[in-house]
Amino acid sequence: MKIKFYTLWLVAITVVAISSCQSITSTARLYSEQSISADKVKMRTVAIIPNRMPISMQDPEYWRNYNWQLIANNFTAKGYRVIDYNTTVNLFTRSGLPLEDTKSSRDKYADFANEINAELVVIPYYGTSYNMQSGFLSNTHKYLSIGSLQFYYAPKNDFLARIDFEGNFETQTTAPGAYAILGILPSLLIDPTDPESASSIGLLTSIFSISFLINDLAAPTNPKKNWETAFNYGISKATSAFFDKYSPSVSNYNYEPTKLNVAPAVSNYASFSIEELELLKKNAVDKKDFKKAAEIKAEIDSRKK
């Protein structure tokens, strides 16, 4: 009787252990622009644009804010200055930045970087998905957070790198097969010659059935919380890949931040019309003379006030 009792106990504990497991994994892959040497990249100020394209996401504004904070925390922890969320959102909304990576889009990002005074602009794309894999003893729930971080580097007027990442949160709940085992085993283990075996084994199976139920009710199956965890791991992996490739901190940078959007004390463009200034600014951007382009833009802005 004792052997059968312990067998049932061992089976039940095994099933509980299987059904209560959870795991978190993350991956990140970096693609870099080969024409820009990593050791030449210097930056102090970062602007993080909110999510450009909420792919299959519910409550996209929540994820824009939540993930913006995750990225910002990772950069500030390395010593970078991050432009605040509201300022970035306001300038982003006004700029109407394009999605495609073309010469024209790079020029618009140059204008945006000059106006917000940042050397690096981070452009994220996010998505979430969920699926369940049914098993005999347990069901596996997978909460996948995916994304891509694109990095625009203003001093070179080019996209420095792109990092594709995934964060995967998995948890298990008890499948019907586990309950079926507990239902069948008593009939196999009860000893007809032992009058106490039926009540003992019946009590034990009831206890473990309740344990399974409690375990399933307590399982972390809240989609938002699990996607938050997955994004946390995925974005951490992505930013770590970026810092491994480029400078991990600003402690060795002994230069003052570039004042890209400061107008000169004495304007050299007073004799030009606004239309002429727009052409001059475009020509300066085409030649990657961003300092001159910023001066012309400041002159145009001062005329429009």
Secondary structure, DSSP 8 states (H G I E B T S, - for coil): -HHHHHHHHHHHHHHHHHHT-EEEEEEEEEEE-TTS-GGG---SEEEE---S-EET-SSHHHHHHHHHHHHHHHHHHTT-EE--HHHHHHHHHHHT--SS-SHHHHHHHHHHHHHHT-SEEEEEEEEEEEEEE--SSEEEEEEEEEEEEEEEEGGGTEEEEEEEEEEEEEEEEE-HHHHHHHHHHHHHH--TT-TTHHHHHHHHHHHHHHHHHHHHHHS---HHHHHHHHHHHHHHHHHHHHHHHS-S-STT--S----TT---SS-S-TTS-HHHHHHHHHHHHHTT-HHHHHHHHHHHHHHH-
